[in-house]
Amino acid sequence: MDENRSPIVPYVYIKHTGIVRDANPVRVVSSCNLEIYAFPFDVQNCTFTFRSYIHHGKTSTQPRFRTNLTIRVRCQTHRSFSLSDIRIILGKKVEDILKRSISVLSTEGEWELMDIKYSKLKLSSFDQGESNPYDELCFYIVLRRRPTLYVVNLLIPSCFLITVDLFSFLLPPQNVDRSSFKMTLILGYSVFLLIINNLLPVTGSTIPLINVFFAICLALMVASLLETILITNLLVGSSNFHPVPGWVRVLVLHFMGTLVWLPQKSREDKIILNPVSGDVKVCPLVSVERQVQTGEQGEMWAEAGNSALAELRKLGNELQSIRIQVAQHVDGNQISQDWMQVGYILDRLLFGVYCIFITFSFIVILSIWSNSYNQ
């Protein structure tokens, strides 16, 4: 108790039964330890204990003076020349105290008085082998915080930002705009946390659950940015990678691809063959030479056939070289396409893991808040 600043009442009420009522108000400033784990859906239970540390409640044969204090605690005082004892009893019904307290309670709109309970204890102390009983009266004040302000200013904007980060997975991963968008989102969320720092309670021995909620949201945004960087690097630089290993092909392309509904495309031969090449029959040069006549005209036909055969062989070698280059190009494209398929599968798989983790975390946190608020 600090210095009493309550108004002075220089009157007492004397009844014909001998009861003297001294209605002297006393201003008491008290503090209460808050459990902020479930903030802003927390329910506090503050205890006020009234008892005398000097006077005990031993029965006396001397005339009694009964006092009704303004703190709704009624005391019966026994005075004599040798000893003084105080008996503390409840002056009003606790239901009346609750109604009166709700009607006169003045707050800034943050707290709501839920209930008032009390308990009466009779304790004993031993002085020189003699038992001296004394009374103790405890009031339990149950207060509940109104969470509307914090839900509107803290939780809803945070949920909006994490939802935007979730839908950013719809952007093409091979484009750098996706990573820059996520970086801007993380920067905005960091500024948001700095702005709302004054609305959060001062942490003590326990960390509020809402701080865990904000930490999870920020960690998920950072994890999604790292996932985007990995997938973008895999898709853009796929042409410079080695062929996909066998275990990656089995685990990612076959198993995970089926799991996320992205099955591997069938490999088709990209080399275009001449459709009529199978129908062309090449006649041997010997048969041609047998059909020509001997003599000067036959020699001319033989020389022409030899030159044509050399040109055909040269053309065949060039076509074979072109075919090899085309096959190498097709194989390189196939390797690039395999790695790109691995990137798309991993992107969709991590997106599913991201959604599952967000859903599970939010359900657990909301369940804890709901149980705490409905106590």
QUIPEDA-V148693 format. One record per residue. N is the residue number from 1. SS is DSSP state (h for helix, s for strand, l for the rest). D_LAST is the distance of its C-alpha to the last C-alpha in Angstrom with 1 decimal. Layout:
N&SS&D_LAST ; N&SS&D_LAST
This chain:
1&l&31.9 ; 2&l&34.2 ; 3&l&37.2 ; 4&l&36.5 ; 5&l&36.9 ; 6&l&36.1 ; 7&l&39.0 ; 8&l&41.4 ; 9&l&41.7 ; 10&l&45.1 ; 11&l&44.7 ; 12&l&43.8 ; 13&s&43.6 ; 14&s&45.8 ; 15&l&45.6 ; 16&l&48.4 ; 17&l&46.5 ; 18&l&46.7 ; 19&l&43.1 ; 20&s&43.0 ; 21&s&40.0 ; 22&l&39.7 ; 23&l&37.3 ; 24&l&37.4 ; 25&l&34.4 ; 26&l&33.1 ; 27&l&31.2 ; 28&l&28.8 ; 29&l&27.3 ; 30&l&24.4 ; 31&l&22.5 ; 32&l&19.1 ; 33&l&18.3 ; 34&l&15.8 ; 35&l&13.8 ; 36&l&14.8 ; 37&l&14.2 ; 38&l&11.7 ; 39&l&13.8 ; 40&l&13.9 ; 41&l&10.3 ; 42&l&9.3 ; 43&s&7.6 ; 44&s&10.4 ; 45&s&11.3 ; 46&s&15.1 ; 47&s&17.4 ; 48&s&20.8 ; 49&s&23.3 ; 50&s&26.6 ; 51&s&29.5 ; 52&l&33.2 ; 53&l&34.6 ; 54&l&38.2 ; 55&l&38.4 ; 56&s&37.4 ; 57&l&36.9 ; 58&l&40.1 ; 59&l&41.8 ; 60&l&44.8 ; 61&l&47.8 ; 62&l&48.4 ; 63&l&47.4 ; 64&s&43.8 ; 65&s&42.5 ; 66&s&39.0 ; 67&s&37.0 ; 68&s&34.0 ; 69&l&32.3 ; 70&l&30.7 ; 71&l&27.4 ; 72&l&26.9 ; 73&s&28.1 ; 74&s&31.3 ; 75&s&33.7 ; 76&s&36.8 ; 77&s&39.5 ; 78&s&42.4 ; 79&s&45.4 ; 80&l&48.7 ; 81&l&51.3 ; 82&l&50.2 ; 83&l&46.3 ; 84&s&43.3 ; 85&s&40.0 ; 86&s&36.8 ; 87&s&34.4 ; 88&s&31.0 ; 89&s&29.4 ; 90&s&26.8 ; 91&l&28.8 ; 92&l&26.6 ; 93&l&23.9 ; 94&h&20.4 ; 95&h&19.8 ; 96&h&22.8 ; 97&h&21.7 ; 98&h&18.4 ; 99&h&20.6 ; 100&h&23.2 ; 101&h&20.9 ; 102&h&19.4 ; 103&h&23.0 ; 104&h&24.4 ; 105&l&21.7 ; 106&l&23.4 ; 107&l&21.7 ; 108&l&22.8 ; 109&l&20.3 ; 110&l&17.8 ; 111&s&15.4 ; 112&s&13.8 ; 113&s&13.6 ; 114&s&10.7 ; 115&s&11.8 ; 116&s&14.5 ; 117&s&15.1 ; 118&s&18.3 ; 119&s&20.3 ; 120&s&24.1 ; 121&s&25.8 ; 122&s&29.6 ; 123&s&30.8 ; 124&s&34.4 ; 125&s&36.7 ; 126&s&40.2 ; 127&s&43.1 ; 128&l&46.6 ; 129&l&45.5 ; 130&s&44.2 ; 131&s&40.6 ; 132&s&39.2 ; 133&s&35.9 ; 134&s&33.6 ; 135&s&30.5 ; 136&s&27.1 ; 137&s&24.5 ; 138&s&21.0 ; 139&s&18.6 ; 140&s&14.9 ; 141&s&14.1 ; 142&s&10.5 ; 143&s&11.2 ; 144&s&9.7 ; 145&s&12.3 ; 146&l&14.0 ; 147&l&14.8 ; 148&h&17.7 ; 149&h&20.4 ; 150&h&19.4 ; 151&h&18.9 ; 152&h&22.4 ; 153&h&24.2 ; 154&h&22.8 ; 155&h&21.2 ; 156&h&23.5 ; 157&h&26.8 ; 158&h&25.9 ; 159&h&25.3 ; 160&h&28.5 ; 161&h&30.5 ; 162&h&29.3 ; 163&h&30.2 ; 164&h&33.7 ; 165&h&34.2 ; 166&h&33.4 ; 167&h&36.0 ; 168&h&38.5 ; 169&h&39.3 ; 170&h&41.2 ; 171&l&43.8 ; 172&l&46.9 ; 173&l&46.4 ; 174&l&50.1 ; 175&l&49.9 ; 176&h&49.1 ; 177&h&47.3 ; 178&h&44.2 ; 179&h&44.0 ; 180&h&44.7 ; 181&h&42.1 ; 182&h&39.4 ; 183&h&40.7 ; 184&h&40.4 ; 185&h&36.8 ; 186&h&35.9 ; 187&h&37.7 ; 188&h&35.8 ; 189&h&32.4 ; 190&h&33.5 ; 191&h&34.5 ; 192&h&31.2 ; 193&h&29.3 ; 194&h&31.8 ; 195&h&31.2 ; 196&h&27.4 ; 197&h&27.6 ; 198&h&27.3 ; 199&h&24.0 ; 200&l&22.3 ; 201&l&21.1 ; 202&l&23.5 ; 203&l&22.7 ; 204&l&22.7 ; 205&l&22.3 ; 206&l&19.7 ; 207&l&20.3 ; 208&l&17.7 ; 209&h&16.8 ; 210&h&18.5 ; 211&h&21.7 ; 212&h&21.6 ; 213&h&21.3 ; 214&h&24.3 ; 215&h&26.2 ; 216&h&25.9 ; 217&h&27.1 ; 218&h&30.1 ; 219&h&30.9 ; 220&h&31.0 ; 221&h&33.4 ; 222&h&35.6 ; 223&h&35.7 ; 224&h&36.7 ; 225&h&39.4 ; 226&h&40.8 ; 227&h&40.8 ; 228&h&42.8 ; 229&h&45.3 ; 230&h&45.9 ; 231&h&46.4 ; 232&h&48.6 ; 233&h&50.8 ; 234&h&51.1 ; 235&h&52.2 ; 236&h&54.5 ; 237&l&56.3 ; 238&h&56.6 ; 239&h&60.3 ; 240&h&60.9 ; 241&l&59.1 ; 242&l&60.6 ; 243&l&60.3 ; 244&l&57.0 ; 245&l&56.8 ; 246&h&56.7 ; 247&h&53.3 ; 248&h&51.8 ; 249&h&53.5 ; 250&h&52.2 ; 251&h&48.6 ; 252&h&48.0 ; 253&h&50.6 ; 254&h&50.4 ; 255&h&47.1 ; 256&h&44.7 ; 257&h&46.7 ; 258&h&46.3 ; 259&h&42.5 ; 260&l&42.0 ; 261&l&44.7 ; 262&l&47.4 ; 263&l&50.2 ; 264&l&53.3 ; 265&l&56.2 ; 266&l&59.4 ; 267&l&62.1 ; 268&l&65.2 ; 269&l&68.5 ; 270&l&68.9 ; 271&l&72.7 ; 272&l&74.7 ; 273&l&77.8 ; 274&l&80.9 ; 275&l&80.6 ; 276&l&84.3 ; 277&l&85.0 ; 278&l&85.1 ; 279&l&87.8 ; 280&l&90.2 ; 281&l&93.0 ; 282&l&94.7 ; 283&l&98.4 ; 284&l&100.0 ; 285&h&102.5 ; 286&h&105.2 ; 287&h&105.2 ; 288&h&105.5 ; 289&h&108.4 ; 290&h&110.2 ; 291&h&110.1 ; 292&l&111.8 ; 293&l&115.5 ; 294&l&117.3 ; 295&l&119.1 ; 296&h&118.2 ; 297&h&115.6 ; 298&h&113.9 ; 299&h&113.6 ; 300&h&112.0 ; 301&h&109.4 ; 302&h&108.7 ; 303&h&108.1 ; 304&h&105.8 ; 305&h&103.8 ; 306&h&103.4 ; 307&h&102.1 ; 308&h&99.7 ; 309&h&98.4 ; 310&h&97.8 ; 311&h&95.9 ; 312&h&93.8 ; 313&h&93.0 ; 314&h&92.0 ; 315&h&89.8 ; 316&h&88.2 ; 317&h&87.4 ; 318&h&85.8 ; 319&h&83.7 ; 320&h&82.6 ; 321&h&81.5 ; 322&h&79.6 ; 323&h&77.9 ; 324&h&76.8 ; 325&h&75.3 ; 326&h&73.5 ; 327&h&72.1 ; 328&h&70.9 ; 329&h&69.3 ; 330&h&67.6 ; 331&h&66.3 ; 332&h&64.9 ; 333&h&63.2 ; 334&h&61.8 ; 335&h&60.4 ; 336&h&58.8 ; 337&h&57.3 ; 338&h&55.9 ; 339&h&54.1 ; 340&h&52.9 ; 341&h&51.6 ; 342&h&49.8 ; 343&h&48.2 ; 344&h&47.0 ; 345&h&45.5 ; 346&h&43.7 ; 347&h&42.5 ; 348&h&41.0 ; 349&h&39.6 ; 350&h&37.8 ; 351&h&36.5 ; 352&h&34.9 ; 353&h&33.4 ; 354&h&32.2 ; 355&h&30.4 ; 356&h&28.9 ; 357&h&27.6 ; 358&h&26.1 ; 359&h&24.4 ; 360&h&23.0 ; 361&h&21.8 ; 362&h&20.1 ; 363&h&18.4 ; 364&h&17.0 ; 365&h&15.9 ; 366&h&14.3 ; 367&h&12.4 ; 368&h&11.0 ; 369&h&10.2 ; 370&h&8.7 ; 371&h&6.3 ; 372&h&5.5 ; 373&h&5.6 ; 374&l&3.8 ; 375&l&0.0
